Amino acid sequence: MSASGPKRAERLLNLLQILYQHRYPVSGNWLAKELSVSLRTLYRDICALRAQGADIQGEAGTGFILSRSHHLPPMMFTPEQLDALALGLRWVSAYGDAGIAKAASEVTGKIRQGLPAKLKTLFDESTQLVGRTQVAHHNFENLNSLRSAIRRRHKIRTGYTDRLGNVSERTIWPFALGYFSGDIVLAAWCEKRNAFRHFDVTRLTFLQLVPESYPHSRHSLLQMWRSAGLDNTIPGRA
């Protein structure tokens, strides 16, 4: 990779963005591998950024961290990254429930505000389109409440009607929502079954927030769920 010119400028910006994503020191070896450069080139890049005013703390052997008070320059993306953003946001707007679709629209506005004029045009004119072969989820209820419970790590008391018409009441620990073809599925630990279960959110008959946090973090439950191989199971069964 050239040590100067547009490619180096893009690499320096990428380095800033990577450092900004981490709250703890990141090793030089990891950064060099992430940027596909030699360790020597990485150290030169860090020196160059410091000379331009970037408050990068740390040193070789201990790792590097960017001060949280440092402000990144206007958002810069490659055309492929802009296409990825446009496609993802358009999909969420088309197939997400009303709450998450509204959030996608708001994110689109924030991204546009931070883009230089040329990139804003590329973003607006992206030709990555979303097909209309699935059922939109705009009318699904309770999803804002479910997302809030997941973020707050709260138990939920709920009624559920399974695919055979059996009705039951459960106390569950919700930790993830999955969007599938025509379905939104809640992944949760079920106290009644003493196991992980998947719930079609359209079959939840009521939701009652339990003022009690479940004992594990969302990340821990997600890891246990994945370790059990449940991320590839048929959605909607409980």
N, C-alpha and C positions, 0 to 999 in steps of 0.2 A: 504494500500500500504506500502510495506517495506520502512523503512527509509534509507536503504543502498543498495548497489549492483547495477546491471544493470538497474533496473526499476527506481531507483532514479536518476541515471546518465541521463537516457532518459528524465525524467521529468524536470531536471535542464536545459537540452538543449531545451526542448519545452518551458520552461519559458523564456529563452533568446530569442527564436525566436518570441514568442508572444510579448514581450516587444519591440523588434526591429521593429515590424510592426506598432507601435503606436508612434505618434509624441507628444502626450500629456499624462500627468499622467493617469495611469489606477488604479482603486481602488483595494485594496487587496481582497475585497469580490468577485469582478468580476473575478480576476485572480484565486482565489481559486476554484470558481465554474467551470471555464474553464478547470482547471487541475484536477478536481474531488478530491481535497484534502481539509483538514481543514484549516482554516485561520492560525492556529498556525503552521501547517506544511509549509504553504506558507512562513511565516515570517522566519522560519528556513532555507528554501531554498534560500531566498533572502540573508540572512546572509552568507550562504555557497558560493554563487556566488560572493558576495563582497569579501570574503576572498580569492577567487581564482583570483581576479583582475577585476571583472566585475564592470564597473562604473554605478551602479544603484543608481539613485538619488530619494529622496522622503522618506516618512515615513508613518506609519499607520495613517489613517485619512485624508491624503492629496493625497495619490496615489503614484505610482512608475513609473519611466521612465528610459530607458536605454540611455546613452549618444550616440549620433550619431557617435561619433568617435570610439566607441567600435567595434572591428572586431569579427564577429562570427567565431566559429571553422568550419572546413570543413562540408559541408552539410550532414546532417544525416536524413534518411528517414526510415520508416518501409517498409517491402516488399509490403504491400498493397498500401502505398503512392507511391512507385516506379511504381507499376502496373498502378495506376491512371495517373501518369505523362506520362508514356509510351503510354498508350491508348489514352489519350487526344492529345498528340503531333502527334501520328500516324494518328489520325482522321483528324487533321488540315492539315497535309502534304498531305493526300489523297484527301480531299474534299474541302479544302480551295482554294481561288484564288491564283495566282502565288505569289503575294506579301506576303500574310500571310503564305503560305506554306514555302516560303524561310525563313521567320522569325521563324517558328516552327523548321526548321532545325538548325538555328543558336542557338536557345534556347536549343535544344537537346545537341549541342556541349558544351555550357556553363555549363549545368547541369553535363555532363560527366566529365568535367575538375574539378569540385568541389567535386566530389564524391571519397571517399576512394575506393581502389581497389576492395574490396569484394562487395560493393554496386554497383560499376560500372558494375560488371559482372551481378548482378541481374537485373539491369536496361537494359543492352544490351540484356539479354536473356529472358526478359519478354514475356510470352506467351499470353498476351492480344492482340488479333488480330482485325483488322478492316475489316469488310466485304465489298464487292464491289457491293452492291445492289442499290446504288444511283448514280446520275450523278455528276461527278467531276466538280468543278467550276474553273479549272485552266485557262480557256479561257475567263472568264468574264472580261469585261473591266471596267475602271473608278473606281475600288474599292480603289486603293491607293488615288485617288483624293477625294473620298467620306470620307475615313478615316481621311485624312488631314483636310477636312472641318469640320468634327465632332469634332476633337481635338481642332481646332482653333475657333469653334463656329461661323462659317461663314455661311451666307445665300448662297443658290445656285439658279441660274436660270437654268431651265431644260425643255426639251421637253419630253413628255410622251405619249406613245400609250397604251391605256388600252386594256383589253381582247376582247372588242367588235370592236377594230380598230379605236376608236375615238382618235384623236390627239389633244393635248393641250399643252400650255406652262404654267409653274408654277414657282413661287418663293417659295422655301421651306426652312425650318429650320431643317436640318438633325441632328439626335441625337443618332441613334442606327442602327446597321446592324444585322439582324437575319438570321442564316443559317438553312434552312428547307430542307425537302426531295426534292432535285432537284432544289431548289430555294434559292436565296439570296434576302432578302427583306429589303428595307430601310424604317425605321420609321422616320417620319418627320411631322412637322406642316406645313400645306399648306395654304399660304396666299390667294390663289384663292378660296378655299373651307372654309377658316376660321375654320379649324378643323384638327385633326390628320388624316394622311393618310398613307397607306402602298404602297410602289412602288417596283414592280419587277425590279431589277436593269438591267435586259436584255432588258427592254422596255424603258429605258432612251435613248433618241435619241441624246442628247448633254448635256454637263455640262458647265456652266459658273459660275465661282466663283464671288460672289458679294462682293466687298470690304466693307462689313458692317456686324458687329456681330449681332446676334439676341439677344433680350432683356432678355432672361432667360438662366440660366445655363443648361448644358446638364442633370445634375442630376434632376433639377426641372422639366424639360420636361419629363424625364423618369418616375418620380413619378406621374405626372399628367396623363400620358399615362396609367400607371398601375392602377391608381385610377379609370380611366374610363373603366377598364376591357378590354382594347384592346390588352393585351399581349396574349390572347387566341383566337383572331379572325383569320379568314382565311387569310393567307399571299397572297400578290400579287395583292390585289384589291385597287383601288384608285378612 
